[in-house]
Structure formats: C-alpha cells, structure tokens
Amino acid sequence: MKKKDIKDFSRSELEAWLKENRIAPYRAGQIFKWVYLRQADSFEEMTDLGKDLRQLLSENYTIARLKKANVEISSDGTRKYLFQLEDGEYTEAVLIPGKDRKTLCISSQVGCAQGCKFCLTAQGGFKRNLKAGEIIAQVRDVLHELPVKDDAAETEKPFQNIVFMGMGEPLANLPRVLTALSVITDGDYGLRFSHRRVTVSTCGVVSRLAELGEKSPVNLAVSLNATDDKTRSHLMPVNDTFNIEALLSALKAYPLRQREKITFEYILMKGINDTDDDAKRLIKLLKNLPAKINLIAFNEHEGSEFKRPHDDRIDAFLQKLHNAGFTAIVRKSMGQDISAACGQLRANQLKND
C-alpha cells in the first residue's frame, strides 16, 4: 500500500480517520502542531503521542517535502523557487520583499489550462492539479528554510502575506485549494496565517466564486485586464464562457467583510488596453463595486507579442483612476534580474531536461 502525504488532509479529515481507528480525534491537533508548527519530518519525533499511534501513522502516512530543483535570488531580495514534485513535474513559488512585509506567491497547478495569451505559464499547457499537500508544502518548506519561533509575533515571521497568484487557476482546483487554505489559516494547529493576509486570485471562473466565498473568508483578487468583451476574450479565453457582465454580477453578490474590497488586477499592455478610453470604461465598470485596482506593467518575455507601455502612459492611466476616487497603485515588478515571469523558471528547466 502506497503511503499518503498527511498534508493532503484537513484537520477534520484526519480526525475522522483517527476515529475510524478508535483513536481520540483530539490527537489530530497534536499531529498538526508537529507537522506545521514544529516542522517535524517523521512521526517518531512526535513524543507526546504513544508508540502505537506513531507506528500506525508511519505505516499509513509520510510527511513529504518538495525537492528544490532551483532557487534564484535577485539583487532586490526576491527569491524564486522551482520545486520538483514526486512525479517529476515542476511548480514555482516566489518570495517577494516589500517595504514593510514580505509576500509568498504560490502555485495551485502544474501549468494552466486557461490559455491567457499574455501568460508564460499558459504556453506550457496544463499538466495536472497540485494536491493539497503540495500547495501547503510551498508555504511550509519556505518557512522551514527561513525558520521562525513558535511564539513569534506576526511581524517576526519571515513573510506575512500569501497570494495564490503563481502557476495555475486556483478555482479550477478548488477542493484542494480549500483544504490548503484551511491548514494555512488554522490559527491553533496549522500555519497560523490570518485570513486577512491570504489572497486567492482568479481569472474569473464565475461558477466557483460563490463556493470560495462561502467556505473561506480570504481576500479575493480578479484578473480583469480589459474593459470590453472583445479585447478580454482575445486576451483571456475564459471570457468566452464567463463574460465581463457575468463576472461583475457574481462579484456584486460575493460575501465581503466590512470595509473589505475586491482587488482587480489589470495588466497594462501597450496599444491593447492602456488608452484613456480604457481607463474611462474601467471606472464605469467598477464604480458600483468595493474595488481597489492593481495596475501591472506587462513583464515582457521572449516570444511574446505584447509590450510594456511607456511610463507616462502608465502614470496617465493611474491618474484617471485616482481622479475618479479609486484606490489604485502600480504594482512594481520584482526580480527583474532573474527568471521573473510566472512560469519562466519551469520553462527554462523543461528546456534543459
């Protein structure tokens, strides 16, 4: 019998398994603390569990770590990780420094099936969904590399924010993403990240939005990137299934905490979506939503048909949003001296394999 990675299971699922084996369900909390807070690599380390339980766990489960196939470190402090998975596939995570806090960007799939034309990950196609344990391991393993004491304050963590903005579409792998979120945000036994510090980004898979909002109160980011259906469908095939009207309608019904806003990501591409008219349409589209806007200058990469707009065009676009009363920023591209584009490190590795 092949052993299962214990990180693939939520605490409630582990409690159910323990109960089936006539073991007190509260032991799940102890096991979780060893795996996530004490970073145990074996069940033998779990000294507050009986020998028989440790043996049973060892017979049924592993505590797997990801293999670091490559780590690139930028002069600005960005660290990009290429992880090799058990089946030989690769996925990425990026640790991004900020002014006051660091953010870990993690992946939810190997590749992506959404086919967004500006995205390097999409060019490699879709391989498979990540398991819950493989999603969690990106966070757990980077924490292990940059250790923190059990009783450290929030600001003492090596990174404070987690964003699902790496490879893949999180809502296309929602059951496993939800399991991962439950562990990442478990304040008692899991990785102890606040819901307010975790963001899930989607290209607009409308059919899964309600379930995400119902089951996990994390922040939501939406990759919009165009203000009319023709342009958005050209850039993002998902728009053929869920157009802008359908997306905005679903977002108006999305459950938000008081004073919380939905983040809209808008990648500016020269001559495609960066005109004054685009800015005016964006203002009109979002005026009745609790929205904040992240403008992102396109990160040019080899073989792409798209170009980065000039700085004065980016500034003019931003100013129109500010004049209309929106909270909006231009998100600075980090790691420019390494394989910065999402999917680039994996693409480079696949060329060499």
Contacts in CASP RR format, 6 or more apart in sequence:
PFRMAT RR
TARGET T0000
AUTHOR 0000-0000-0000
METHOD contacts of the structure
MODEL  1
MKKKDIKDFSRSELEAWLKENRIAPYRAGQIFKWVYLRQADSFEEMTDLG
KDLRQLLSENYTIARLKKANVEISSDGTRKYLFQLEDGEYTEAVLIPGKD
RKTLCISSQVGCAQGCKFCLTAQGGFKRNLKAGEIIAQVRDVLHELPVKD
DAAETEKPFQNIVFMGMGEPLANLPRVLTALSVITDGDYGLRFSHRRVTV
STCGVVSRLAELGEKSPVNLAVSLNATDDKTRSHLMPVNDTFNIEALLSA
LKAYPLRQREKITFEYILMKGINDTDDDAKRLIKLLKNLPAKINLIAFNE
HEGSEFKRPHDDRIDAFLQKLHNAGFTAIVRKSMGQDISAACGQLRANQL
KND
1 60 0 8 1.000
3 59 0 8 1.000
3 60 0 8 1.000
3 61 0 8 1.000
3 62 0 8 1.000
4 60 0 8 1.000
4 61 0 8 1.000
4 62 0 8 1.000
5 61 0 8 1.000
5 62 0 8 1.000
5 63 0 8 1.000
5 64 0 8 1.000
5 131 0 8 1.000
5 133 0 8 1.000
6 14 0 8 1.000
6 31 0 8 1.000
6 35 0 8 1.000
6 57 0 8 1.000
6 61 0 8 1.000
6 62 0 8 1.000
6 63 0 8 1.000
7 35 0 8 1.000
7 63 0 8 1.000
7 64 0 8 1.000
7 132 0 8 1.000
7 133 0 8 1.000
7 136 0 8 1.000
7 137 0 8 1.000
7 140 0 8 1.000
7 183 0 8 1.000
8 131 0 8 1.000
8 132 0 8 1.000
8 133 0 8 1.000
8 179 0 8 1.000
9 17 0 8 1.000
9 132 0 8 1.000
9 179 0 8 1.000
10 132 0 8 1.000
10 179 0 8 1.000
10 182 0 8 1.000
10 183 0 8 1.000
11 28 0 8 1.000
11 29 0 8 1.000
11 32 0 8 1.000
11 182 0 8 1.000
11 183 0 8 1.000
11 186 0 8 1.000
11 189 0 8 1.000
11 190 0 8 1.000
13 179 0 8 1.000
14 28 0 8 1.000
14 31 0 8 1.000
14 32 0 8 1.000
15 25 0 8 1.000
15 28 0 8 1.000
16 25 0 8 1.000
18 24 0 8 1.000
18 25 0 8 1.000
18 27 0 8 1.000
18 28 0 8 1.000
19 25 0 8 1.000
21 56 0 8 1.000
23 53 0 8 1.000
23 56 0 8 1.000
27 49 0 8 1.000
27 53 0 8 1.000
28 189 0 8 1.000
29 188 0 8 1.000
29 189 0 8 1.000
30 46 0 8 1.000
30 48 0 8 1.000
30 49 0 8 1.000
31 46 0 8 1.000
31 49 0 8 1.000
31 57 0 8 1.000
32 183 0 8 1.000
32 186 0 8 1.000
32 189 0 8 1.000
32 190 0 8 1.000
33 189 0 8 1.000
33 190 0 8 1.000
34 40 0 8 1.000
34 45 0 8 1.000
34 46 0 8 1.000
35 63 0 8 1.000
35 140 0 8 1.000
36 140 0 8 1.000
36 183 0 8 1.000
36 186 0 8 1.000
36 189 0 8 1.000
36 190 0 8 1.000
36 191 0 8 1.000
37 150 0 8 1.000
37 189 0 8 1.000
37 190 0 8 1.000
37 192 0 8 1.000
38 45 0 8 1.000
38 150 0 8 1.000
39 140 0 8 1.000
39 143 0 8 1.000
39 144 0 8 1.000
39 147 0 8 1.000
40 46 0 8 1.000
40 63 0 8 1.000
41 63 0 8 1.000
41 65 0 8 1.000
42 58 0 8 1.000
42 63 0 8 1.000
43 49 0 8 1.000
43 54 0 8 1.000
43 57 0 8 1.000
43 58 0 8 1.000
43 61 0 8 1.000
43 63 0 8 1.000
44 54 0 8 1.000
44 58 0 8 1.000
46 54 0 8 1.000
46 57 0 8 1.000
49 57 0 8 1.000
64 86 0 8 1.000
64 133 0 8 1.000
64 137 0 8 1.000
65 137 0 8 1.000
65 140 0 8 1.000
65 141 0 8 1.000
65 144 0 8 1.000
66 83 0 8 1.000
66 84 0 8 1.000
66 85 0 8 1.000
66 134 0 8 1.000
66 137 0 8 1.000
66 138 0 8 1.000
66 141 0 8 1.000
67 83 0 8 1.000
67 84 0 8 1.000
67 85 0 8 1.000
68 81 0 8 1.000
68 82 0 8 1.000
68 83 0 8 1.000
68 84 0 8 1.000
68 141 0 8 1.000
69 82 0 8 1.000
69 83 0 8 1.000
69 84 0 8 1.000
69 90 0 8 1.000
69 349 0 8 1.000
70 81 0 8 1.000
70 82 0 8 1.000
70 345 0 8 1.000
70 349 0 8 1.000
71 79 0 8 1.000
71 80 0 8 1.000
71 81 0 8 1.000
71 82 0 8 1.000
72 79 0 8 1.000
72 80 0 8 1.000
72 338 0 8 1.000
72 339 0 8 1.000
72 345 0 8 1.000
73 79 0 8 1.000
73 80 0 8 1.000
73 338 0 8 1.000
74 80 0 8 1.000
74 334 0 8 1.000
74 335 0 8 1.000
74 336 0 8 1.000
74 337 0 8 1.000
74 338 0 8 1.000
74 340 0 8 1.000
75 335 0 8 1.000
75 337 0 8 1.000
76 97 0 8 1.000
76 334 0 8 1.000
76 335 0 8 1.000
76 336 0 8 1.000
76 337 0 8 1.000
77 97 0 8 1.000
77 334 0 8 1.000
77 335 0 8 1.000
78 94 0 8 1.000
78 95 0 8 1.000
78 96 0 8 1.000
78 97 0 8 1.000
78 334 0 8 1.000
78 335 0 8 1.000
78 338 0 8 1.000
78 340 0 8 1.000
79 94 0 8 1.000
79 95 0 8 1.000
80 92 0 8 1.000
80 93 0 8 1.000
80 94 0 8 1.000
80 95 0 8 1.000
80 335 0 8 1.000
80 338 0 8 1.000
80 339 0 8 1.000
80 340 0 8 1.000
80 345 0 8 1.000
81 92 0 8 1.000
81 93 0 8 1.000
81 94 0 8 1.000
81 95 0 8 1.000
81 138 0 8 1.000
81 142 0 8 1.000
82 90 0 8 1.000
82 91 0 8 1.000
82 92 0 8 1.000
82 345 0 8 1.000
82 346 0 8 1.000
82 349 0 8 1.000
83 90 0 8 1.000
83 91 0 8 1.000
83 92 0 8 1.000
83 93 0 8 1.000
83 137 0 8 1.000
83 138 0 8 1.000
83 141 0 8 1.000
84 90 0 8 1.000
85 91 0 8 1.000
85 110 0 8 1.000
85 130 0 8 1.000
85 134 0 8 1.000
89 110 0 8 1.000
89 127 0 8 1.000
89 128 0 8 1.000
90 110 0 8 1.000
90 345 0 8 1.000
90 346 0 8 1.000
90 349 0 8 1.000
90 350 0 8 1.000
91 107 0 8 1.000
91 109 0 8 1.000
91 110 0 8 1.000
91 111 0 8 1.000
91 130 0 8 1.000
91 134 0 8 1.000
91 138 0 8 1.000
91 167 0 8 1.000
91 346 0 8 1.000
92 107 0 8 1.000
92 166 0 8 1.000
92 167 0 8 1.000
92 342 0 8 1.000
92 343 0 8 1.000
92 345 0 8 1.000
92 346 0 8 1.000
93 104 0 8 1.000
93 105 0 8 1.000
93 106 0 8 1.000
93 107 0 8 1.000
93 138 0 8 1.000
93 142 0 8 1.000
93 166 0 8 1.000
94 104 0 8 1.000
94 105 0 8 1.000
94 166 0 8 1.000
94 342 0 8 1.000
95 102 0 8 1.000
95 103 0 8 1.000
95 104 0 8 1.000
95 105 0 8 1.000
95 142 0 8 1.000
95 159 0 8 1.000
96 102 0 8 1.000
96 103 0 8 1.000
96 104 0 8 1.000
96 105 0 8 1.000
96 334 0 8 1.000
97 334 0 8 1.000
101 159 0 8 1.000
101 160 0 8 1.000
101 161 0 8 1.000
102 158 0 8 1.000
102 159 0 8 1.000
102 160 0 8 1.000
102 161 0 8 1.000
103 159 0 8 1.000
103 160 0 8 1.000
103 161 0 8 1.000
103 162 0 8 1.000
103 163 0 8 1.000
104 138 0 8 1.000
104 139 0 8 1.000
104 142 0 8 1.000
104 159 0 8 1.000
104 161 0 8 1.000
104 162 0 8 1.000
104 163 0 8 1.000
105 163 0 8 1.000
105 165 0 8 1.000
105 166 0 8 1.000
106 135 0 8 1.000
106 138 0 8 1.000
106 139 0 8 1.000
106 162 0 8 1.000
106 163 0 8 1.000
106 164 0 8 1.000
106 166 0 8 1.000
107 130 0 8 1.000
107 135 0 8 1.000
107 138 0 8 1.000
107 164 0 8 1.000
107 166 0 8 1.000
107 167 0 8 1.000
107 168 0 8 1.000
108 129 0 8 1.000
108 130 0 8 1.000
108 135 0 8 1.000
108 164 0 8 1.000
108 166 0 8 1.000
108 167 0 8 1.000
108 168 0 8 1.000
108 169 0 8 1.000
108 170 0 8 1.000
108 172 0 8 1.000
108 173 0 8 1.000
108 176 0 8 1.000
108 177 0 8 1.000
109 126 0 8 1.000
109 127 0 8 1.000
109 128 0 8 1.000
109 129 0 8 1.000
109 130 0 8 1.000
109 167 0 8 1.000
109 168 0 8 1.000
109 169 0 8 1.000
109 172 0 8 1.000
109 173 0 8 1.000
110 126 0 8 1.000
110 127 0 8 1.000
110 128 0 8 1.000
110 129 0 8 1.000
110 130 0 8 1.000
110 167 0 8 1.000
111 121 0 8 1.000
111 122 0 8 1.000
111 124 0 8 1.000
111 125 0 8 1.000
111 126 0 8 1.000
111 127 0 8 1.000
111 167 0 8 1.000
111 168 0 8 1.000
111 343 0 8 1.000
111 346 0 8 1.000
112 119 0 8 1.000
112 121 0 8 1.000
112 122 0 8 1.000
112 125 0 8 1.000
112 126 0 8 1.000
112 167 0 8 1.000
112 168 0 8 1.000
112 169 0 8 1.000
113 125 0 8 1.000
113 126 0 8 1.000
113 169 0 8 1.000
113 172 0 8 1.000
114 122 0 8 1.000
114 168 0 8 1.000
114 169 0 8 1.000
114 172 0 8 1.000
114 203 0 8 1.000
114 236 0 8 1.000
114 237 0 8 1.000
114 238 0 8 1.000
115 122 0 8 1.000
115 125 0 8 1.000
115 236 0 8 1.000
115 237 0 8 1.000
116 122 0 8 1.000
116 203 0 8 1.000
116 223 0 8 1.000
116 235 0 8 1.000
116 236 0 8 1.000
116 237 0 8 1.000
116 238 0 8 1.000
117 234 0 8 1.000
117 235 0 8 1.000
117 236 0 8 1.000
117 305 0 8 1.000
117 306 0 8 1.000
118 225 0 8 1.000
118 235 0 8 1.000
118 267 0 8 1.000
118 269 0 8 1.000
118 298 0 8 1.000
118 304 0 8 1.000
118 306 0 8 1.000
119 342 0 8 1.000
120 301 0 8 1.000
120 304 0 8 1.000
120 341 0 8 1.000
120 342 0 8 1.000
120 343 0 8 1.000
120 344 0 8 1.000
120 347 0 8 1.000
121 166 0 8 1.000
121 167 0 8 1.000
121 168 0 8 1.000
121 342 0 8 1.000
121 343 0 8 1.000
121 346 0 8 1.000
123 347 0 8 1.000
124 347 0 8 1.000
124 350 0 8 1.000
129 172 0 8 1.000
129 173 0 8 1.000
129 176 0 8 1.000
130 173 0 8 1.000
130 176 0 8 1.000
131 176 0 8 1.000
132 176 0 8 1.000
132 177 0 8 1.000
132 179 0 8 1.000
132 180 0 8 1.000
132 183 0 8 1.000
133 176 0 8 1.000
133 179 0 8 1.000
133 180 0 8 1.000
135 176 0 8 1.000
135 177 0 8 1.000
135 180 0 8 1.000
136 180 0 8 1.000
136 183 0 8 1.000
136 184 0 8 1.000
136 191 0 8 1.000
139 162 0 8 1.000
139 184 0 8 1.000
139 191 0 8 1.000
139 193 0 8 1.000
140 191 0 8 1.000
142 158 0 8 1.000
142 159 0 8 1.000
143 157 0 8 1.000
143 158 0 8 1.000
143 191 0 8 1.000
146 158 0 8 1.000
146 159 0 8 1.000
147 158 0 8 1.000
148 156 0 8 1.000
148 157 0 8 1.000
148 158 0 8 1.000
149 156 0 8 1.000
154 160 0 8 1.000
154 194 0 8 1.000
160 197 0 8 1.000
161 197 0 8 1.000
161 198 0 8 1.000
161 199 0 8 1.000
162 184 0 8 1.000
162 193 0 8 1.000
162 197 0 8 1.000
162 198 0 8 1.000
162 199 0 8 1.000
163 198 0 8 1.000
163 199 0 8 1.000
163 201 0 8 1.000
163 221 0 8 1.000
164 170 0 8 1.000
164 177 0 8 1.000
164 198 0 8 1.000
164 199 0 8 1.000
164 200 0 8 1.000
164 201 0 8 1.000
165 199 0 8 1.000
165 201 0 8 1.000
165 221 0 8 1.000
165 342 0 8 1.000
166 342 0 8 1.000
166 343 0 8 1.000
167 342 0 8 1.000
167 343 0 8 1.000
167 346 0 8 1.000
169 202 0 8 1.000
169 203 0 8 1.000
169 205 0 8 1.000
170 177 0 8 1.000
170 200 0 8 1.000
170 201 0 8 1.000
170 202 0 8 1.000
171 177 0 8 1.000
171 200 0 8 1.000
171 202 0 8 1.000
171 204 0 8 1.000
171 205 0 8 1.000
171 208 0 8 1.000
171 209 0 8 1.000
171 212 0 8 1.000
172 205 0 8 1.000
172 208 0 8 1.000
174 208 0 8 1.000
174 211 0 8 1.000
174 212 0 8 1.000
177 200 0 8 1.000
178 212 0 8 1.000
178 215 0 8 1.000
178 216 0 8 1.000
181 198 0 8 1.000
181 200 0 8 1.000
181 216 0 8 1.000
181 218 0 8 1.000
182 216 0 8 1.000
183 190 0 8 1.000
183 191 0 8 1.000
184 190 0 8 1.000
184 191 0 8 1.000
184 193 0 8 1.000
184 198 0 8 1.000
185 191 0 8 1.000
185 193 0 8 1.000
185 194 0 8 1.000
185 195 0 8 1.000
185 198 0 8 1.000
185 216 0 8 1.000
185 218 0 8 1.000
186 192 0 8 1.000
195 216 0 8 1.000
195 217 0 8 1.000
195 218 0 8 1.000
195 219 0 8 1.000
196 219 0 8 1.000
198 218 0 8 1.000
198 219 0 8 1.000
199 218 0 8 1.000
199 219 0 8 1.000
199 220 0 8 1.000
199 221 0 8 1.000
199 263 0 8 1.000
200 212 0 8 1.000
200 216 0 8 1.000
200 218 0 8 1.000
200 219 0 8 1.000
200 220 0 8 1.000
200 221 0 8 1.000
201 220 0 8 1.000
201 221 0 8 1.000
201 222 0 8 1.000
201 223 0 8 1.000
201 265 0 8 1.000
202 208 0 8 1.000
202 209 0 8 1.000
202 212 0 8 1.000
202 220 0 8 1.000
202 221 0 8 1.000
202 222 0 8 1.000
202 223 0 8 1.000
203 222 0 8 1.000
203 223 0 8 1.000
203 236 0 8 1.000
203 238 0 8 1.000
204 222 0 8 1.000
204 223 0 8 1.000
204 238 0 8 1.000
204 242 0 8 1.000
204 247 0 8 1.000
205 238 0 8 1.000
205 242 0 8 1.000
206 242 0 8 1.000
206 246 0 8 1.000
206 247 0 8 1.000
206 250 0 8 1.000
207 242 0 8 1.000
209 220 0 8 1.000
209 250 0 8 1.000
209 251 0 8 1.000
209 254 0 8 1.000
210 250 0 8 1.000
210 253 0 8 1.000
210 254 0 8 1.000
212 220 0 8 1.000
213 220 0 8 1.000
213 254 0 8 1.000
213 255 0 8 1.000
214 255 0 8 1.000
217 255 0 8 1.000
217 257 0 8 1.000
219 260 0 8 1.000
219 263 0 8 1.000
220 254 0 8 1.000
220 262 0 8 1.000
220 263 0 8 1.000
221 262 0 8 1.000
221 263 0 8 1.000
221 264 0 8 1.000
221 265 0 8 1.000
221 294 0 8 1.000
222 247 0 8 1.000
222 251 0 8 1.000
222 262 0 8 1.000
222 263 0 8 1.000
222 264 0 8 1.000
222 265 0 8 1.000
223 236 0 8 1.000
223 265 0 8 1.000
223 267 0 8 1.000
224 232 0 8 1.000
224 244 0 8 1.000
224 247 0 8 1.000
224 264 0 8 1.000
224 265 0 8 1.000
224 266 0 8 1.000
224 282 0 8 1.000
225 232 0 8 1.000
225 235 0 8 1.000
225 236 0 8 1.000
225 265 0 8 1.000
225 266 0 8 1.000
225 267 0 8 1.000
225 273 0 8 1.000
226 232 0 8 1.000
226 234 0 8 1.000
226 235 0 8 1.000
226 236 0 8 1.000
226 239 0 8 1.000
226 244 0 8 1.000
226 272 0 8 1.000
226 273 0 8 1.000
226 278 0 8 1.000
227 244 0 8 1.000
227 273 0 8 1.000
227 278 0 8 1.000
227 281 0 8 1.000
227 282 0 8 1.000
227 285 0 8 1.000
228 244 0 8 1.000
228 281 0 8 1.000
229 239 0 8 1.000
229 243 0 8 1.000
229 244 0 8 1.000
231 272 0 8 1.000
231 273 0 8 1.000
232 239 0 8 1.000
232 243 0 8 1.000
232 244 0 8 1.000
233 239 0 8 1.000
233 240 0 8 1.000
233 243 0 8 1.000
235 269 0 8 1.000
235 272 0 8 1.000
235 273 0 8 1.000
242 250 0 8 1.000
244 285 0 8 1.000
248 285 0 8 1.000
248 289 0 8 1.000
251 262 0 8 1.000
251 289 0 8 1.000
252 288 0 8 1.000
252 289 0 8 1.000
254 262 0 8 1.000
256 262 0 8 1.000
256 290 0 8 1.000
260 290 0 8 1.000
261 290 0 8 1.000
261 291 0 8 1.000
261 292 0 8 1.000
261 327 0 8 1.000
262 289 0 8 1.000
262 290 0 8 1.000
262 291 0 8 1.000
262 292 0 8 1.000
263 291 0 8 1.000
263 292 0 8 1.000
263 293 0 8 1.000
263 294 0 8 1.000
264 286 0 8 1.000
264 291 0 8 1.000
264 292 0 8 1.000
264 293 0 8 1.000
264 294 0 8 1.000
265 294 0 8 1.000
265 296 0 8 1.000
266 273 0 8 1.000
266 282 0 8 1.000
266 293 0 8 1.000
266 294 0 8 1.000
266 295 0 8 1.000
266 296 0 8 1.000
267 273 0 8 1.000
267 296 0 8 1.000
267 297 0 8 1.000
267 298 0 8 1.000
268 274 0 8 1.000
268 295 0 8 1.000
268 296 0 8 1.000
268 297 0 8 1.000
268 298 0 8 1.000
268 308 0 8 1.000
268 309 0 8 1.000
268 313 0 8 1.000
268 314 0 8 1.000
268 317 0 8 1.000
269 298 0 8 1.000
269 306 0 8 1.000
269 307 0 8 1.000
269 308 0 8 1.000
269 309 0 8 1.000
270 298 0 8 1.000
270 306 0 8 1.000
270 307 0 8 1.000
270 308 0 8 1.000
270 309 0 8 1.000
270 310 0 8 1.000
270 313 0 8 1.000
271 309 0 8 1.000
272 306 0 8 1.000
274 309 0 8 1.000
274 313 0 8 1.000
274 314 0 8 1.000
274 317 0 8 1.000
276 316 0 8 1.000
276 317 0 8 1.000
276 320 0 8 1.000
278 317 0 8 1.000
279 316 0 8 1.000
279 317 0 8 1.000
279 320 0 8 1.000
279 321 0 8 1.000
280 320 0 8 1.000
282 293 0 8 1.000
282 321 0 8 1.000
283 320 0 8 1.000
283 321 0 8 1.000
283 324 0 8 1.000
283 326 0 8 1.000
286 293 0 8 1.000
286 326 0 8 1.000
287 324 0 8 1.000
291 326 0 8 1.000
291 327 0 8 1.000
292 326 0 8 1.000
292 327 0 8 1.000
292 328 0 8 1.000
293 321 0 8 1.000
293 326 0 8 1.000
293 327 0 8 1.000
293 328 0 8 1.000
293 329 0 8 1.000
294 328 0 8 1.000
294 329 0 8 1.000
294 331 0 8 1.000
295 314 0 8 1.000
295 317 0 8 1.000
295 318 0 8 1.000
295 321 0 8 1.000
295 328 0 8 1.000
295 329 0 8 1.000
295 330 0 8 1.000
295 331 0 8 1.000
296 330 0 8 1.000
296 331 0 8 1.000
296 333 0 8 1.000
297 308 0 8 1.000
297 309 0 8 1.000
297 314 0 8 1.000
297 330 0 8 1.000
297 333 0 8 1.000
298 306 0 8 1.000
298 307 0 8 1.000
298 308 0 8 1.000
298 309 0 8 1.000
299 308 0 8 1.000
299 333 0 8 1.000
299 340 0 8 1.000
299 341 0 8 1.000
300 306 0 8 1.000
300 307 0 8 1.000
300 308 0 8 1.000
301 341 0 8 1.000
301 344 0 8 1.000
309 317 0 8 1.000
314 330 0 8 1.000
318 328 0 8 1.000
318 329 0 8 1.000
318 330 0 8 1.000
321 328 0 8 1.000
322 328 0 8 1.000
333 340 0 8 1.000
334 340 0 8 1.000
339 345 0 8 1.000
339 348 0 8 1.000
END
